[in-house]
């Protein structure tokens, strides 16, 4: 008897954009280069781009949904794109993601087809290349753009510090191409960004209105509903975070203000919501200020992957600590005046 023929499902890529010309062509060309036999659509939710974003979208035959500029932010736009998607499988990537090879989509969807219990997949790591910028290499090696989730072990992508499986979740089994993991909604990694694959029909069990959308919260909703089996695929995705240290910190400050303070009342997930997390956050403050422990982690990382990018870790910890501290004080002062 021959192998059972695989029926590949249709796929929708949901991407938020605004003035994304720096990376969008690379992103969309990597999607169109996929060796995938079924129907594929690209949905861009654009918040009023003034650069060449829309021309690039047209070149790659992407469907553009316009978002009012007064509504536009990355998560609102993602919600718009997700709700406009029509196909069986939803893939959420960012405009600064690049799929690293033509078989990526098949590899990411295969666990869902092979195991009916698996409701979604994510890549295990970010893609590492010595030709990347220093900041990109650091984020890739660490497993995220921010050392706080790394320190709390809540990153959705594994650091190159570790072998095997070292993310949140109970390992059920290891297959050749993925780790099957059972998730706990009280202790989730920050799933949903940078290469997240879901069965789109399951979104009826999650809050996906753009006004309430956040990619991690969708996964919280699904896990709470009972969809707990997830696959971390032994593959990567390229994430181009940027080239310069201070613009990077400014973007992180915006993200913290927007999604950790302004929108927190409607969020279902927080990087540090439990008493244990708050103690760990205090530990991160001590960890960063000592400089010794971040330097030791840099040395550990360098022994794993010989790249000097590891050694900006102490500086990044201090920078992120300053950003969190300034933002927390700013929001506290604002709340005092609003309460009067």
N, C-alpha and C positions, 0 to 999 in steps of 0.2 A: 504494500500500500504506500502511496506517495504521501508527502506532507500535505496537511490541510491547507487550502488556499486562504491567505490572509485577506480579509476585506478591510481595507484601510478607510477610516472615517474621514469625512470632510473636516476642514480646519479653518478657524478664524483666528488671525493674529490681531490683538487689540493693543493699540499704541497711543499714548498721549504725546502731543507735540505742541510746542510753541517756540518759534525761532530756533529750529532744530537742524539747520542746514549743515552744521559742523560734522555731524555723525550720521544723519538720516540716510544718505545715499548708501553708505556702507552697510547700515542695518537692513534696508530694504533689498539691496542686491543679494545679501546673504540669505534672505528669505526666498527670493526668486530663484536662487541657485540650488534649492533643496531638491534632492532626488525623491520626489514624493508623488505617487500615482493618482491620488484623489484630489478633489476640488479644494482649492485654497484661496482664501480671501484675506486682504489686509485692510483693517479699519483704522483710520487715523481720526482721533478727536482733537481738533486743533483750536487753540484758544486765541486766534487772531494773529497769526504769524505775519511779520513784516519783512522777513528775509525770503530765501528761495525754497522754503519748506514745501509750499503747495505745488511749485513746479516739479520738485523732486518726487512728491507723492504721485503726481500725474504720470511722470516718466515710468514709474514702477506699477502703474495701474492700481493704485491704492484708492479705496473709497474714503472720502473725507467727510466727516461730520463736523460742522462748525459749532463751536462753543462760544456763547457771549463772553466778551472780555471781562465783564464784571463778575462772571461766575468762574472764570478760568483759574484752575490750579492743577497740579499734576494728578491728584487723586480724583478730583471731580471729572477731569478729562478722561481718565481711565474708566470711570464709571459710565460715562457716555459711550465710549468705545465698546465696553463690555455689553451694554444693553443693545447696541446696534449690531452686534455679532449675530450671525444666522446659522453657523455650521455646528457639527456635532461636538467638536473638540475646541476648547478655548485655550489659546496660548497668550499669556500676558508677558510682553517684553517691553523694555524702555527704548526710546529712540537712540540711546547711546549703547545699546547691546548689539553684538554681531554674532551670528551663529558660526561656529568655527569650522564646520565641514558640511558637506552636502548630505550626509546621512544623519544629521542631528535630529531632525524632526521624527524620522522613523524610530530612532533609538529612544526618544523621549516618550513616544506614544506606545511603544511595544509593551511595557509593563501593564498598562491599562487593558490591552487586548489579551495578554497572557494570563492575567489574574483579575477576576471579576470583583474581588474585594478592594482593589486599589482604586481610589477615587481621583488621584492626581499624582503628578510627578514634578520633581525639581532637579536641577543639576547639583551634583555634589560640591563642585568647586567652581571658582572663576578661572578663566583661561590665563595661563601665565606665558609671557613672551618677554625676553630680555630687551626687545626693541621698544617696548612700551615706555611711557614716561615714568619718572620716579614715583609720582603719586599713584599712578595706575598700578604699578608693580607692587607697591606697598599694600594697597587695598586688596589686590588679588591674593597676595601671600597671606594676608591677615584673614581673609574671608569676608570682608565687608568694609564699608566706607567709614565706619565709626568704631573706635576701640571699645566703647561701652558695651554693645551687644556681644562683642568678642569676649570681653572680660566676664560677662554674666553667662556666657555660653548660650546665647539666644540667637546667634547668627544662623541664617538659613543656608549659608555656604561654608564649607569646612576650610579651616586654615591649613596651609601647607606644613604647619607644625606637626600635624597628626596624620597617622596612617589609619587604615581600616575605616570604621565609622565612629565619629566622635561628636555628633550633633544631638540635640534634644530628641527624645523618642526612644521607645523600647525596640531594639532590633529583633525582628521576627525571624528573618532568614536573609542570607546573602546569596544572590544569584550571580551569574557571570557578569551581567551588565548593570545590576542595580542592587540596592539594599532595600528590603521591605521593612517598614517601620510602623509601629503602632503609636499614634499620637495621643497626647493628653491635653485637653484644651486649657487646663490650669498651668501647663508648663510647655507651651509651644515655642518652637523657633519662629523667627519673623518671616514666615512663608509668603509667597505670592508675587515677589518681584524678580526681575532679571531671569526670565526663563521658567515660568510657572505654567503647567499644563493641567487642565481640569476637564472633566466631562461637563459640557455646558448645561445639560438637562438638570444637573444638580443645583444650579444656581437658584432654582425656585425655593430652595431651603435656606437661602442667605439673603441678607439685605444688600441689594445691588443698586438701589436708587442712587444717582450721582450725588445727591445731597447727603447721603450717608455712606458713600463708598470709601473704603480703604482696603487695599489688597490683602493685608494681613487679616483684617476683620472677617472677610469672606471665608477664610479658612477656619477661623474661630467658630463661625456660625455652622459650617459643615461638620466640623469635629464634634461640636456640642450636639448636633442632630444625630450623630452616630456614625458618620463616615470618618473612620479613624485610621484606616490603612493607607499608607502613603509610600511612594517609592522615591528614593534619592538615586538618581541615575549616575553611573560612573562616567560622567562626561563633564564638559565645561561650557561656559558661555563667556564671551569677551565683554568686559564692562569698561567703557572709556570714561572715567570719572573726571579727568581734567589734568592740567599740567602744573598748576601753581598752587602753593600752599595756602596763601591768604584768601584767594577767591574760593578755594575749597572750603575753608572755615566759614566764609560768609554764607555759602550755600547750606552748610550744616546748621548755621544759626537760623536761617529762614525755615528749614525743615523742622527744627525743634520748636520754634515759635508757633508754626502753623499746625503741626500734628501732635505735639506733646502738651500744648497749652490751649490754643484757641479752639481746637476741635475735640479736646479730650472728653468733654461731656457726652459726646455721642460715640466715642470709641469703645470697642469691646476688647481691645488688646492694648497692653502697655508693656514697654520693655521692663519697667520696674514698678509692679503693682502690689506685690506681696511684701510682707514683713521681711522675708528672707532676701528678696530683691533689694529692698531699701538698705539692709545691712551690707549687702554686696556692693551697692552703689557707694556707700561710705568707705568700704574697703578700696574701691577704685580710686577715690580721692587720695587716700594714703598711698596706694600703689603708685599713682602718678607723681605725687609730690616727692617721694623718696628718690625717684629716678633710677635707683639701683635695680629694682625688680623689672621695670621696662627694659633696661639695658640687658639684663640677664635673659629676658624673653627674646630680645633682638639677637643675642648671641646663639641661643637655642635654635632660632629660625635660620640663622646664617649657616649653622652646621647642617641643617636639612637641605636648604637651597642657597647656594652661594651667591647672594645678591646683597649689595650694600643698602638696598631699599629697606631692609629690615631695621636699619639703624635710625630711621626717622620716627620709629615707634615712640621713643620717649618724648620727642618734640610734639608728636601728634597727640599723645595722651594729655600733655599740658595744654595744648591748643584747644582740644575738645573740652577739657575741664574748665578752661576760661570761658568758652562759649556757653556751656551749660550754666555756669555760675552767673555770668552776666545776664543771660536770658531769664534765669530764675528770679534774680533780684528785680529785673525790669518788670516781669509779670507780677511779682509781689507788690511792688510800688503801684502799678496800674490798678490792681485789685483794691488796694487801700483807698485810692482816690475815687474809684467807681462805687465803693461802698458808702461813701459820704453823701 
